[in-house]
Amino acid sequence: MEIIKKVLQSNKQWAEKVALQEPEFFKDLAKVQNPEILWIGCSDSRVPADRITGTLPGEIFVHRNIANLVIHTDVNFLSVLDYAVRHLHVKHVIVCGHYGCGGVGAALSNHNVDLVLNMWLRQIKDVYMLYEQELDGIKDETLKARRLVELNVVEQVKHLAKTSIIQRAWKHEQIPHLHGWVYGLEDGKINPIYEMHPGEPLDPIYQYDDI
């Protein structure tokens, strides 16, 4: 229970400090939510979106899951994406992975991590299979895991572009721009590795012509 007391006390101190520095901050924040960014990140406790980007409450709309996956059957994720794109009109969607990701490391192994996690990590194993030749050529296991982190981010950005949610917004509003980033736990820096912009071509099988 000590950690709970500590968290609550820290919240109180933070709220009082902010209110002292900017008396209208919370009143203004409560009136409207107008973020320009949707952040799709890993649930890892070492990668908090606001802390590593230096942003304030209200500036980033956030969805997090293990290994920052974009899964077309995940209703939780899709509801966040739909709300952010159609109602908040975010200008950017960022998929941010991180080096040293436990989910990616587990997917690289052949260990059984029980039913639900096995199903979840299967998505990363599928990414591995797409780039099997390249990854099998990397003998250093740490470097292989780092590369799979990057490739996983690339594929999740591509998955975003395949959704009707993104394609509809691209057609009618020419936003959002899609970004793939990787955060370094060892140095705290973000590495932008991939981008997709409104109107970029997709494989025809994934394109919707009546949205």
Disulfide bonds with the S-S distance in Angstrom:
none
